Each structure stands twice: as C-alpha cells, then as structure tokens.
C-alpha cells in the first residue's frame, strides 16, 4: 500500500506536468516568457508559504549550507528550467516538447551513478537506452538521419536544457533530503520556489526586459494551473516520491508526462498525433518500465 500511494503521487505529479505544456502556450499569448515564469512561481511561493505555516505553525529556519543548496535548486529547477521551458514551447509543439524533456531520467541516472554510486541491473540499463532512442525519434519526427543532416532547432535545444536543469534539481533535492540536516519535501519546495522567484526577478531587472503584461482570463487561468497544479502539487508529490523510492526510479516517471501532454495538446491545441510521436512514446514508456523492474534506492 505504501508503494502504491507513492506511485500514485508520482503519476499525479507527471500528469499535472503534462498539462503545463498546454498552459504555458496560452500564458505567453498575453505576457513575456520571463514574466510568465515569474508569475508562476510568485503565485506558487505564496500558496506554499501558507501551506507550510499552516502545517507547522512556523517557518523552518535554514543554515548556511542549506541556503547554498536552496539557491542552487532555485537556479536549476525554477529560473533556468522555466526560461528554457517557455522559450522552447514558443516554437515546439506541446507533445513533442514533453517527449524531448523525457531525456531527464537518463541524466538523473548518470548523475546517480556518478555522485551516489548507484548500481544498475542490465535490464535497467537497457531501459535507460531505450528512452533517449525514443526522444531521438520524436526530435527527428521519425527520420533519425535528419538529426545529423539538419541538426536540432533552438526550441528543441532549449527543451533539452530543461531536461539537464531538472536533472540537477532532482539530484540536489535528493541530497538535501538525505543530508545531516534534511529538509522535508514541503519545506524544500517552498524555499526553492522563493529562491527561484528572486532569481527570476533579478534576471528581469538586470537584463532590462520590458514587463509586458495583459491580465486576461486566459493568462490568469494559465498561471493558476501552472502555479497550483504544475508547481505546488506537482513538486511536493514528486519529491515525496523520490524520497521513498529513489531519484532514478522517481525521475523515470517523467516519461509519462508526454502521454498527457500529447492528448491534451491534441484536444486543446489541435496538435496532430503522428506515427513518430506514438513510436517515440512506446520506446520511452517501455524504457521506464524496464528501468523500474527492480528499484534500487539512491
């Protein structure tokens, strides 16, 4: 029952994240990518602070080492990730974008092996190899040779940057939860969102970007979804999951994000469901199944 609840939370998180690819496309219709990211995390930070205080009756204090980790979390999982995320989705379809970001678990696995000395069964390694193959099929739209001839566009590269920054966020967050002074998932997510919001705000000011903002129902509802489901619920459930079953196995659930993103993109954005998308999704989901055959805790 314990593992079932954990897996249910992880599935809830990645399903909510699938919807963020649709919400992000609507959000940038009425504001800049920088402001969309900042609004998302300011809103999420306020809600998380209320939740944290109502649950504990106080705001946990952090030491200097924890502060450094939280700044790194805010930089990797909030600021950098979201700037790449909104930029990439300006030119890449929601479903394809979600599949591209699923290269993240492979990067988490490599990081786990390097920093935590995690060992893998041969079948796990096979699963981790199938995943980037599926991503390559999606990137090339089924023509793998095109990756070498035409290369990859800026939007796709930005989304690959999302995967790299999220891998860093996952590994740093895992380290914080097993350190000598661990933070629980709610505290970790709350403070990392605040850190990321401050970094995003500083970036907007220092870069001199104009603050373009048109408060429409579409923008408000999109930011609400991104903040409440995509951030508050998604981040907390995700870190609760990786605390229980390990970073690599928890991150592998990211492979289910494209399933909801593709279906929602088809319904809300009229995006085509192509053979290459289906083929890539089968390879990716098959990879995640093999990766989780025998969980190996980090």
C-alpha positions in Angstrom: 0.0 0.0 0.0 2.9 2.3 0.8 4.5 1.9 -2.6 1.1 2.2 -4.3 0.5 5.6 -2.6 4.0 6.7 -3.6 3.4 5.7 -7.3 0.0 7.4 -7.3 1.6 10.7 -6.1 4.3 10.4 -8.8 1.7 9.7 -11.5 -0.4 12.7 -10.3 2.7 14.9 -10.5 3.6 13.9 -14.0 0.0 14.1 -15.2 -0.2 17.7 -13.9 3.1 18.5 -15.6 1.7 17.2 -18.9 -0.9 20.0 -18.7 1.8 22.6 -18.1 2.9 22.4 -21.7 -0.6 23.5 -22.8 -0.9 26.1 -20.1 2.5 27.6 -21.0 1.5 28.1 -24.6 -1.6 30.0 -23.5 0.3 32.1 -20.9 2.8 33.6 -23.3 0.0 34.9 -25.5 -0.5 37.7 -23.0 2.9 38.2 -21.5 6.6 37.6 -22.0 8.3 34.3 -21.2 10.2 35.9 -18.3 7.0 37.3 -16.7 5.1 34.1 -17.3 7.8 32.2 -15.3 7.9 34.8 -12.6 4.1 35.0 -12.1 4.0 31.2 -11.9 6.5 31.0 -9.1 5.4 34.1 -7.2 1.9 32.6 -7.0 3.2 29.2 -6.1 5.5 30.6 -3.4 2.7 32.5 -1.7 0.5 29.3 -1.6 3.4 27.2 -0.5 4.2 29.6 2.4 0.6 29.5 3.6 0.6 25.7 3.4 3.9 25.4 5.2 3.0 27.8 8.0 -0.5 26.2 8.5 1.0 22.7 8.7 3.9 23.5 11.0 2.8 26.7 12.8 6.1 28.4 11.9 8.6 28.8 9.1 11.6 26.5 9.4 15.0 28.1 9.8 17.8 27.1 7.5 21.5 27.1 7.9 24.2 28.5 5.6 24.8 25.1 3.8 21.1 24.7 3.2 20.9 28.2 1.9 23.5 27.4 -0.7 21.6 24.3 -1.8 18.3 26.2 -2.0 19.9 28.8 -4.2 21.2 26.1 -6.5 17.7 24.5 -6.5 16.1 27.8 -7.4 18.6 28.4 -10.1 18.3 25.0 -11.7 14.8 23.8 -11.2 13.0 27.2 -11.3 14.9 30.0 -13.0 16.9 28.2 -15.7 14.4 25.5 -16.3 11.5 27.9 -16.8 13.3 30.3 -19.1 14.2 27.4 -21.3 10.7 25.9 -20.9 8.7 28.9 -22.1 11.3 29.8 -24.8 11.3 26.3 -26.2 7.5 26.0 -26.3 7.2 29.1 -28.5 8.4 27.1 -31.5 7.9 23.4 -30.5 4.6 21.6 -30.2 3.5 20.8 -26.6 3.5 17.0 -27.2 6.9 17.0 -28.9 8.3 19.3 -26.1 7.1 16.9 -23.4 8.8 14.0 -25.1 12.1 15.9 -25.5 12.2 16.7 -21.8 11.9 12.9 -21.0 15.7 12.7 -21.6 15.8 13.9 -18.0 15.7 10.4 -16.3 18.8 9.3 -18.2 20.7 12.3 -17.0 19.5 11.6 -13.4 20.6 8.0 -13.7 24.1 9.1 -14.9 24.3 11.6 -12.0 23.2 9.0 -9.5 25.9 6.6 -10.8 28.5 9.3 -10.6 27.6 11.0 -7.3 25.8 8.3 -5.4 27.4 5.2 -6.9 24.1 3.7 -7.7 24.3 0.3 -9.4 22.0 -0.8 -12.2 20.9 -4.2 -13.5 21.5 -4.9 -17.2 17.7 -4.6 -17.8 17.7 -1.2 -16.1 20.5 0.0 -18.5 18.5 -1.3 -21.5 15.5 0.7 -20.3 17.7 3.8 -20.0 19.0 3.3 -23.5 15.5 2.9 -25.0 14.4 6.3 -23.5 16.8 8.5 -25.4 16.2 6.5 -28.6 12.5 7.4 -28.2 13.4 11.0 -27.7 15.6 10.9 -30.9 12.6 9.5 -32.8 10.5 12.4 -31.6 13.2 15.0 -32.3 13.7 13.8 -35.8 10.0 13.2 -36.5 10.8 9.6 -37.3 13.8 10.5 -39.6 16.8 9.8 -37.5 19.3 10.7 -40.2 17.8 14.2 -40.2 19.4 14.8 -36.8 22.8 14.6 -38.4 21.9 16.5 -41.6 19.6 19.3 -40.4 20.5 19.3 -36.7 18.2 20.4 -34.0 16.4 23.7 -33.7 16.8 26.3 -30.9 13.5 25.4 -29.4 14.4 21.7 -29.2 17.8 22.7 -27.7 16.1 24.8 -25.1 13.9 21.9 -24.1 17.0 19.7 -23.8 18.4 22.3 -21.5 15.2 21.9 -19.4 16.0 18.2 -19.0 19.5 19.0 -17.9 18.5 21.6 -15.4 15.7 19.4 -14.0 18.2 16.5 -13.5 20.4 18.9 -11.5 17.3 19.9 -9.5 16.4 16.3 -8.7 19.8 15.3 -7.6 20.4 18.4 -5.4 16.9 18.0 -3.9 17.6 14.3 -3.1 20.9 15.2 -1.5 19.1 17.8 0.7 16.6 15.2 1.9 19.2 12.7 3.0 21.8 15.1 4.4 22.7 15.5 8.1 20.2 18.4 8.2 17.4 17.2 5.9 14.5 19.3 4.7 11.1 17.7 4.2 9.6 17.9 0.7 7.2 20.8 1.5 9.9 23.0 3.1 12.3 22.2 0.3 9.8 23.0 -2.5 8.6 26.2 -0.7 12.1 27.7 -0.2 13.4 26.6 -3.6 10.4 28.3 -5.3 11.1 31.5 -3.3 14.8 31.3 -4.3 13.9 30.8 -7.9 11.4 33.6 -7.9 14.0 36.0 -6.6 16.5 34.9 -9.2 13.9 35.3 -12.0 13.0 38.8 -10.7 16.7 39.7 -10.6 17.2 38.4 -14.2 14.3 40.5 -15.5 15.6 43.7 -13.8 19.3 43.2 -14.8 18.5 42.1 -18.4 16.3 45.2 -18.9 13.4 43.2 -20.3 10.2 45.2 -20.7 7.4 44.0 -18.4 4.7 43.1 -20.9 1.5 42.1 -19.1 -2.1 41.8 -20.3 -4.3 40.5 -17.5 -6.8 38.4 -19.4 -8.8 35.4 -18.2 -6.5 33.1 -20.3 -3.4 34.4 -18.6 -4.9 34.2 -15.1 -6.2 30.7 -15.5 -3.0 29.5 -17.2 -0.8 30.9 -14.4 -3.2 29.4 -11.8 -2.8 26.0 -13.4 1.0 26.3 -13.7 1.3 27.5 -10.1 -1.2 25.3 -8.2 -1.1 22.0 -10.1 2.1 22.3 -12.0 4.2 23.6 -9.1 2.6 23.3 -5.7 1.0 19.8 -6.1 3.4 18.5 -8.7 6.7 19.4 -6.9 5.6 18.2 -3.5 4.3 14.9 -4.8 7.5 14.5 -6.9 9.9 15.0 -4.0 7.8 12.8 -1.7 8.1 10.1 -4.4 11.8 10.3 -4.9 12.4 10.3 -1.1 10.6 7.0 -0.9 11.8 5.1 -4.0 15.0 6.9 -5.1 16.0 9.6 -7.5 16.4 7.4 -10.6 13.2 5.5 -10.2 11.2 8.6 -9.3 12.6 10.6 -12.2 11.7 7.7 -14.5 8.0 8.7 -14.0 8.7 11.8 -16.1 8.4 9.6 -19.1 4.6 9.6 -18.5 4.4 13.4 -18.9 4.2 13.2 -22.7 1.2 10.9 -22.6 -1.0 13.6 -21.0 0.8 16.4 -22.9 0.1 14.7 -26.3 -3.5 14.0 -25.5 -4.2 17.5 -24.1 -2.3 19.1 -27.0 -4.5 17.3 -29.4 -7.7 18.4 -27.6 -6.8 22.0 -26.8 -4.3 22.9 -29.4 -5.3 20.7 -32.3 -1.8 19.2 -32.5 -1.5 16.1 -34.7 -0.8 12.7 -33.2 1.8 11.3 -35.6 3.4 7.9 -36.1 6.7 9.3 -34.9 5.1 10.6 -31.7 3.4 7.2 -31.0 6.6 5.3 -31.8 8.7 7.5 -29.6 6.2 7.3 -26.7 6.2 3.5 -26.9 10.0 3.4 -26.7 10.0 5.8 -23.8 7.3 4.1 -21.8 8.9 0.7 -22.5 12.2 2.2 -21.2 10.6 3.4 -18.0 9.1 0.0 -17.4 12.4 -1.7 -17.7 14.1 0.9 -15.5 11.7 0.2 -12.7 11.8 -3.6 -12.8 13.8 -3.8 -9.6 14.1 -0.5 -7.8 17.5 0.3 -6.5 17.3 3.1 -3.9 19.6 6.0 -4.0 
